Amino acid sequence: MISKEEFLLKAYKLGIIKFGNFTLKSGIQSPFYVDLRPIASDPELLKELSQQLLNLLKKSCYDLICGVPYAALPMATAMSLDSGTPLIIKRKESKGYGTKKMLEGIFKSGQTCVLVEDVITSGKSLIETIEEVEKEGLRIKDIVVVLDREQGGVSLLKEKGYNVYNLFTIEEVVDLLYKNNLLSQEELQNIKNFLKSTPIVTAQVKSSRLTYEEKAALQSHPAAKKILEIAIKKKSNLIASLDVSTTQEVLQLAETIGDTIVAVKLHTDIIKDFSEEYVIKLKSIANKKNFLLFEDRKFGDIGNTQQMQFEGGLYKISDWADLITSHVIAGEDSLKIFDSKVGIITIAEMSSSATLTDENYKKRAIEISENISNVIGCVAQSKLPSSLLLFTPGVNLNSIKDKKGQNFNTPEKVFDKNHTDFIIVGRGIYKSTDPKKEALKYQKSGWEAYLKNISI
């Protein structure tokens, strides 16, 4: 393997760095422009780059390699071939046909993936790639980059807990070029002055989120206002999903953890001994402990059927539920049958692996949700417009996935990555030996993640 300096000088001859006056995608005027794609046209140099990058990762452990599209794909491919590590490919956008996957290749949830990037500036493209890869249940710990433009991206990623290894910084590159008489003293000083004076651009990645108070001011539906008011008063964003099968279990858990939560989420149709007396007792506990009743029915039929399911039958959900969930698969009109007093939470994305709720489905679900007055938010695994509240299931402090396709995330991750509003925790609480202790732990963790998120 040749030295870094020798590699740079060979690559420079391909025109990977140009000097002059260039307008970057961010709008900033830069005295240099970096384009590493020509290296892919030189097989020997590409192989050399692969070895240089793999050398940076010699102490790292990983199962997969993924290049950030598109410039880093040839680099990641070469690294895969040289190391024998499987390659996965991340698309920039999902296809509207076929599998509609964002990640192509063979992988298993829980595996560790190293990301490969050509040039890092703000870190925005890497953050987007990390979100898509982690959504599939893969772990990202290490990122390897050819060139750091020293404009904040590496710092941002390190703050988020990722290890970033770069082959060169731009200052190192220009110093080497000057040393080899490929850059004049004036050009060198001009570039260094630019690097010192140019503002860090990572603020574009750290998009601000609204506080609960700000969101409450935007809401018109009473259920949306109520759940936000409870969150503020209790300093909690925790919704407990009580997927137990008897009324006694539900009532006991609701009494035990009621002070720490903003809502109890139920699947009433799994309860074996449902009764009117149970509903009265549960409503009494909810009033006393100040939380909402959230029936996760996931309505998904034509409007007429949904209305009968909502208002009639054994459960008479309309009589007691403050919040309900519904799919949008039957179209906008199917949501208009619900009582205006109940807050509807539509299903935009699901947390299970291989879910069919892809980007195209999510986009349409959000459009429909924004048009219906009593839709207060969505169940999703990624960011929503600020007008909608985001409810994120699959939150667990101790697990990554289960054996039935469920992927889990920590409270910190869903607040930081998705700007969620409410975390939904099930087995992490009701399966524990001490539900009250675990609920307190999730309440604290969720609130701290929220405070950290709004301070960005």
N, C-alpha and C positions, 0 to 999 in steps of 0.2 A: 504494500500500500504506500502510495506517495504521500508527501507531506501536505498539510492543508494549503500552504502557500503555493506549492507546485500545482495543486488542483485548481486553486483560484486563478492562477495565471493562464492555465489551459482553458478554463471555462470563460475567462474574460475575452479571449480571442474569438469566441462564438457570438459576442455582442450581448452578453447577459446583463450588462450595466451600461446605460447611456447617460451622458452628461449634457446639460443644457437647461431648458425651462419646460417643465411638464406639469400638466394639470392632472392631479390624481382623482380617483373616484370620489374622495371625500371633499373635493373642491380646492384642496390645498395646492399652492404652487410649489413645486419641488425642483431643486437643481439636479436631481438624478432620477432615473427610472430603472427599476429592476424587473427583468423578465427571464426566468430560469428555464422556460420551455425549450429553448434551443438545445439544452443538454440532452434531451430525449432523442435528438437526431444523431448523437455521437455515442454509439454503443459502448465503447471503451470508457468514455468519460462518465456515462450513466452508471456503469458497473463500479467505477471508482467512487462515485458519489454514494452509491448504495453501501459500499464498505465503510466509508467515512461515517455515515449516519448510523449504521449498525454498531460501529465502534463506540458511539456515544451512548448506546443502549446496552452495553455489555454487562452492566450490573442490574439490568431490569429484567423482570419476569413477565412474559406476555404470551397469549395463546394465538392472537390474530394481529394482522396489520391492516390498516385502512388509510388510504390517501384521501386528503381533502380535495374534492373535485374543483377544477379539473387538472390543474398544473402539476399537482403532486401525485397523480395516479401512476405515471410511468416510474417515478421514484419508488413508490410503495410496491409496485410490481417487481422491480429489480431487487428490492430488499427481500420480498417474499421468496423469489427464486434463489437468492444467495443464502438465505438463512433456513429455508425449508419451512418457513412459518406460513400458514394459510392466509390468503388475502381475501378481504371482503371489500365490496365496492359500495360506496354511498352515493346515491343519486342526488342531484340538485333538487329535483322535484319528482313526485311519484308519477308513474304512467297512469293515464286514464283508462287503461285496458290491461288485460292479462292479470298478473298477480298484484299489481299496483304497489309493489314493495318499494321502500326507500333504501333498504339494504339488500344487496345481492351477494349470495355466497352461502357457504355452509357454516353455521355457527350454532352455539347453544347458549341459552340464557345463563348468566353467571360467569362466562369466560371474560378474560382480560384482553383488551385491545389497545394497541399503541397507535396513535394517530401520527400521520406524516403530513407536514405542510411545507410549501416552498418558501414563502415570504410571510412574515407576520408583522402587521402594523397595529391595528386596534384590537385584533383578536376576534372580530365579529364573526368571520366565516368559521373559525374554530369553535366558537361557542355554539353556533347553529349546528355544526356537525356533531359536537358532543351531545347536544340535546337529542338529536335523531338516533344516535348510536345507543345512548343510555336508555332511550325509550324502548329499545328492543331487549333490554335486560342485560346488556353488556356493561362491563366496568372499564372506565378510562382512568388510568393513573399517570401514564407517561405520554408526552407529546414531543416529537422531534422535528426541528425546524431547520431549514438550510440557512436562512438569513433573517435576522431580527433587525427591523428598521428603527428600533429603539424609540418607538412612539407609544409605549404603554401597554401593548398587547401581552407581552411576557409577564409583566407585573400583575395584570388583571388575572391571568390564568393561575399564577402562583398564589394569589390571594384566595382563589377559589379552591385551592388544595391540589392542583395538578403539578406534576414535575415537568418542567420544560427544558429541553436540551437543544441548544442552537449551535450549528457549525460555525457560523460567523455572525458578528454584529456589523452594521453598516460602517461604524467607525473603524473597526478592525480592517474591513475591506479597503476603505479609502487610504488607510495608513500603509497597507501592503502595496497598493497600486502606486502611491507616492514614492515609496521606498524603491520600487522597480521602474521609476521614471515614466510611469504611465499616467500620471496626474501632476499638474503643476502646483506650485505652492499656493497660487491664487485660488485655483479650483478646490484644493484641499481645505483652505480656510473658509471659503464660501459654503462648502457643505457642512463644516463643523459649526459655523455660525447658524446655519439653517436648523441643525439638530438641536442647538441650545435654545433657539428662539421659537420653534414651532410648538404650539400647545399640544399636550397629550390628547389623543382623540378617543380614548376609551369611554368617555362619557356617552358616546353614541351607543355603546353596548349596554351600559348601566342605565337602562331606561327606567324612569321613575314610576312608582306606583302610587295609587291613592291610598290615604289612610282610611280606616273604617269610618271616621267622622266625615271625611270628604265623600266617601261612597254613600253614606246614609243620606247626605244632602241631595244626592242625585236620584234617590229612589222615590217612586210614587206608590209602590205596592206596600200595604201594611206588613205583610210577612217579611219582606226584604228589610224594611226599617226595623222591625222587631228583632230579627236575628242579629243585625248589626248592633243594635242597642244592647242586647244581651252580651255580645262579644266585648263591647267596650266596658260594660259594668263588671263582668266577671273576669276580664283579662284572659279570655279563652276563645279559641277558634276551633275547638274540638267537638266533633260530632261522633257519638258512639254508635256503631252499628251492632245492634244486639241480635245476632242471628242464632237465637236459641229457640227451642221448640215448645216451651211451656210458659203459661202466663206467670207462674210463680217465679221462674227465672228472670223474666223481663222485669217484673215489679221489684224484685229484690235488687237487681243490678241498677235499675233506674233510681231507686232510693239510695243505693250505696254511692254511686258516682255522679248523682244529679247536680251537685254543687260545682262540678268541674267542667260541665259541658254546656253547649248552646242548643243542642238538639239530640234526640234519640232517633236513630234511623232503624226502621222495622221492615221485616218481610212478614207481614201478618199471615200470609197464606201458609207459612210453615208451622204456625202455632197450632198445637193439637187440641187445646181446650179453650179456644176463643169464646168469649161471652160478653154480654153487655156490661156485666158487673166488672169485668177486667178493664174495659174501656173507661168506666167511671173512676176506678182506682188509679189507672195510669194518668188520666187527665188531672186528677187531684195531686199526684206527685209532681207532674209537670208544672202545675200552677205554684205549688209550694217551693219547688227547687228552681223555678224560672228557666225552663227550657221548652223548646218546641217539639212537636211530634211530627216526624218525617216518615211517611210511608213510601218505601222504595218499590212501588208496584211496577214501575217501568211499563206503563200503558203503551200499547203498540198496535192497536186495531183501528178500524174505521170509527168515526165519531160516535155513531149510534151505540155501538158495542161498548166503547169506552165509557159513555155516559151511564149505561146500565151497570158496568163494573164499578164505577166510582160511587154511584148513588145507592145501588141496591145490593142484593145478595146477602150473604151472612155477615160481611164485614162493615157495610155501610160507611165506607171510607170518608165520604163527604161530611159525615157527622162529627168527626174528631180530628182529622189530619190537618195540620197547619201547612205542610209541604208535601208534595208528591213528585215522583219522577215520571217522565214520559218520553218515549222515543218520538222522533219526528218522521218516521218512515211512512206514515199514512198521510203526510202533508200538513200544511198549515191549518186547514179547517178542522182537522181532528183535535186540535188543541183548544178550540174555541168553545167546546162543550163544558169545560170545567167551571165550577163555581168561581166567580171573580175573587172570592175571599181567600181561596187557597193559592199558595205560591207554587208555580210549576217550575221544576228544574228539568230541563231537557237533557237527553243523553247525546253529547257531541262526540265523545271518545270514551273508550273503555280501557281498563288497565290490564286486561288479559293479553297474553301473547297471541299473535296471528289474528287479532281483531280485524273485522272488516270495516271499522269506522276509520277510513283513511282520510287524507287531507281534503279530498273532494267532498266527502260526506260531511266532514266537520265544517267546512266552509258553508255548505248549504244549511246545515243545522243551526249555525249561528245566525245566518240571515233570517231564517224563520223565527228564531227565538227573539230577535230584536223587533219583530213586527207584532208580537202578541203581548198585550198589556200586562197579563198576569204571569208571564214567564219572568222569573227573577234572576235566573242564572242557568249554568250548564254544569253537568258532570263532564270533566275533561282532564287530559293529561298535559295540556300546554296552554299558553296564554290566551286570554279572551279580551274582547273590547271592554273598556272600563265600565260601560253601562250594565254589564252582566256580572253577576257574582260567580266565582269559580269554586266549585266543590270537587275536591280531589280525593278519590278513594285509593285503596292500595297503599296506605301509609303504615309503615312498621319500622320500629327502631332496631329490630333484631334480625329480620329476615329480608332476603332479596327476592325470593319467589317460593311458590309452593309446587306441589306435584300435579296441580290441575290447571296450570297455565296462568296463574295470577302472578303479576310482577309487583314488587313493593318498592316504595321510595321512602326516604326519611323526611320529616317535617322541614328540615333546613333545605333539602334539595328542592322540594316542590314550591317553597316560597321563593327561594333564590332563582330557580330556573323558570318557573311558570307564573310567579306572582299570584299564587293561589289565595283564596280568601278563607276557605274552611277545609280542614283536613278531616277525613273520615277514617276512623280506626275501628276495626272489628276484633279479629282474633287476638291482636296484641293486648286487648283489654279483657274481653269476656272469657278467653281461654287461660288467662293467667291465674295463679294461685291467690293473688291479692289484687283484684280489679281496682279497688280504690287507690292503692299505691301506684298502679300502672297508669290509671287515668290522670292522676296528679302529675306524673312524669310527662305524659303526652301534652297535658295542658301547658305545663311550663315550657317544654321544648317547642311547641307550636307557637306560643306567644313570643318567646325569645327570637324565633325565626322570623316572625312578622315584624318585630321591632327592628331587627337587623336589616330586613328588606326595605323598610320605609326610610331608613337612615342613609341608604345608598345615594 
